[in-house]
Every structure is written in C-alpha cells, then in structure tokens.
Amino acid sequence: MWGLIAYLLTYPLKETSTVQYARKTYFISILFFVLLLFGAIGIRISQYGITESRYLIVMIGTWIVITGVTSLIRPKKTFSTMIFTLIGLAISSAYLPRGAGAIALQSQKSRLESLLEKNGFWDGEKLIMQNKDVESL
C-alpha cells in the first residue's frame, strides 16, 4: 500500500527519468507479491471461509492487478483508472447485494452448517438437540 501511495504522489513528477522509470516498473515488480497474496488468502478462505476482511483483501488484490494491467497498456490513463476503480470497488463491496457483508455471512453460515452436520447436530433443515457428552466430541 505504501508503494501505491508513493506511486500516486509521484504522478505530478513524471518529467524526471528516475521517477518515470520507477513508475513504469512498479507494477511488474510487485506482480510476484500479488501472486503470493492471492495464494495466501486462497488458503485461508479454503480453511476458514470468507470473512469481510478476506473479501476486502481479495478486492484490493484485484484492484492492484487491474491498475497494473491498465498502467502497462495505457500509462497516460493510470491515475484516473486507479481512482475510479477504487471508488467502484469500495461502493460495490459496501452496497451491492453480493458485497462483503452478504458474502461473508453466507460463507460463515454454510461453514457452521457443515460443522454442525459433521458432528450430528444438523439434519439439513433444523438443529438436532442431543444429549451427548461434550468430552466425547
């Protein structure tokens, strides 16, 4: 994120060759780290399901990829693309029906149902009350 902030702040300084070179190579240099981000968050999502924070991390990673590809294809339009796509992702994850809250709620609900079903407390429609010893679970 600090790199993206520096990228945005150097926008007016495009005339110097050092800044111009750094801006051209920035997204290529962070590609490996974005791949690691997606791998790590993918493992966490497969283990524990989607939460709001994991959803937002995926959205930020997606935003970095979109901005990076745009900067390589159309370097003159990068600044406006960064701002408008960030605003679009923020609005979509906060207010759309498939936003962060709704997806996280559905993911955690299905994870809870599968855990209850695995332990014999859920039959697919309702909760089964059992007199099991907690120690044996």
C-alpha positions as a printed NumPy array, in Angstrom:
array([[  0.   ,   0.   ,   0.   ],
       [  2.879,   2.393,   0.717],
       [  4.158,   1.735,  -2.781],
       [  0.767,   2.613,  -4.254],
       [  0.652,   5.802,  -2.215],
       [  4.14 ,   6.717,  -3.46 ],
       [  3.014,   5.874,  -6.997],
       [  0.089,   8.272,  -6.688],
       [  2.162,  11.028,  -5.084],
       [  4.783,  10.896,  -7.846],
       [  2.135,  11.493, -10.516],
       [  2.991,  15.204, -10.926],
       [  6.745,  14.397, -11.146],
       [  6.579,  12.415, -14.385],
       [  9.185,  14.583, -16.125],
       [ 12.244,  13.179, -14.323],
       [ 13.681,   9.997, -15.786],
       [ 14.148,   8.239, -12.431],
       [ 10.528,   8.71 , -11.422],
       [  9.39 ,   7.76 , -14.911],
       [ 11.404,   4.505, -14.777],
       [ 10.121,   3.679, -11.272],
       [  6.515,   4.266, -12.346],
       [  6.936,   2.034, -15.407],
       [  8.429,  -0.887, -13.481],
       [  6.399,  -0.635, -10.268],
       [  3.547,  -2.977, -11.174],
       [  5.851,  -5.501, -12.806],
       [  7.98 ,  -5.595,  -9.648],
       [  5.023,  -6.254,  -7.322],
       [  3.467,  -8.975,  -9.501],
       [  5.184, -11.748,  -7.509],
       [  3.904, -10.318,  -4.233],
       [  0.344, -10.05 ,  -5.542],
       [  0.513, -13.724,  -6.574],
       [  1.706, -14.598,  -3.062],
       [ -1.167, -12.535,  -1.636],
       [ -3.734, -14.456,  -3.683],
       [ -2.144, -17.783,  -2.722],
       [ -2.107, -16.989,   0.99 ],
       [ -5.632, -15.612,   1.115],
       [ -6.871, -18.523,  -1.   ],
       [ -5.523, -20.959,   1.591],
       [ -7.186, -19.035,   4.439],
       [-10.509, -18.905,   2.582],
       [-10.407, -22.636,   1.855],
       [ -9.653, -23.392,   5.507],
       [-11.977, -20.983,   7.31 ],
       [-14.343, -19.45 ,   4.75 ],
       [-14.825, -15.881,   3.616],
       [-14.972, -13.017,   6.086],
       [-15.262,  -9.306,   5.361],
       [-11.538,  -8.741,   5.762],
       [-10.615, -11.634,   3.463],
       [-13.12 , -10.41 ,   0.893],
       [-11.62 ,  -6.93 ,   1.003],
       [ -8.09 ,  -8.317,   0.661],
       [ -9.162, -10.158,  -2.491],
       [-10.792,  -6.972,  -3.777],
       [ -7.639,  -4.917,  -3.106],
       [ -5.507,  -7.549,  -4.843],
       [ -7.89 ,  -7.477,  -7.797],
       [ -7.666,  -3.692,  -7.837],
       [ -3.861,  -3.844,  -7.902],
       [ -3.954,  -6.273, -10.841],
       [ -6.48 ,  -4.141, -12.776],
       [ -4.464,  -0.991, -12.149],
       [ -1.201,  -2.7  , -13.07 ],
       [ -2.528,  -4.052, -16.357],
       [ -4.031,  -0.661, -17.181],
       [ -0.753,   1.1  , -16.437],
       [  1.089,  -1.239, -18.789],
       [ -1.474,  -0.85 , -21.581],
       [ -2.365,   2.857, -21.195],
       [  0.184,   4.619, -18.975],
       [ -1.365,   8.058, -19.527],
       [ -4.725,   6.984, -18.046],
       [ -3.386,   5.206, -14.944],
       [ -4.181,   7.888, -12.38 ],
       [ -7.846,   8.254, -13.295],
       [ -8.233,   4.48 , -13.624],
       [ -6.786,   3.974, -10.136],
       [ -9.149,   6.461,  -8.557],
       [-12.331,   5.397, -10.375],
       [-11.754,   1.647,  -9.969],
       [-11.002,   2.098,  -6.267],
       [-14.205,   4.061,  -5.79 ],
       [-16.135,   1.455,  -7.788],
       [-14.745,  -1.428,  -5.732],
       [-15.489,   0.389,  -2.478],
       [-19.098,   1.073,  -3.473],
       [-19.663,  -2.436,  -4.837],
       [-18.251,  -4.169,  -1.776],
       [-20.226,  -1.971,   0.615],
       [-23.631,  -1.595,  -1.011],
       [-24.283,  -4.28 ,  -3.608],
       [-26.177,  -7.46 ,  -2.678],
       [-23.054,  -9.529,  -3.337],
       [-20.88 ,  -7.221,  -1.252],
       [-18.515,  -8.071,   1.582],
       [-21.151,  -8.454,   4.305],
       [-23.541, -10.669,   2.352],
       [-20.854, -12.976,   1.012],
       [-19.173, -13.302,   4.414],
       [-22.491, -14.037,   6.122],
       [-23.391, -16.74 ,   3.606],
       [-19.915, -18.288,   3.792],
       [-19.865, -18.416,   7.579],
       [-23.421, -19.766,   7.694],
       [-22.607, -22.616,   5.324],
       [-19.396, -23.344,   7.257],
       [-21.357, -23.526,  10.532],
       [-23.982, -25.803,   8.95 ],
       [-21.314, -28.165,   7.626],
       [-19.614, -28.327,  11.037],
       [-22.938, -28.998,  12.776],
       [-23.852, -31.655,  10.205],
       [-20.435, -33.316,  10.528],
       [-20.906, -33.594,  14.295],
       [-24.505, -34.807,  14.078],
       [-26.259, -31.628,  15.231],
       [-27.845, -30.626,  11.893],
       [-30.019, -32.628,   9.53 ],
       [-30.047, -30.121,   6.67 ],
       [-33.144, -28.247,   7.823],
       [-33.136, -27.987,  11.589],
       [-30.943, -28.255,  14.633],
       [-30.857, -31.642,  16.368],
       [-30.621, -31.485,  20.137],
       [-28.659, -34.402,  21.537],
       [-27.622, -35.42 ,  24.981],
       [-24.022, -36.084,  24.115],
       [-21.155, -35.726,  26.479],
       [-19.11 , -32.736,  25.426],
       [-15.897, -34.553,  26.327],
       [-16.571, -37.255,  23.683],
       [-16.844, -34.697,  20.867]])
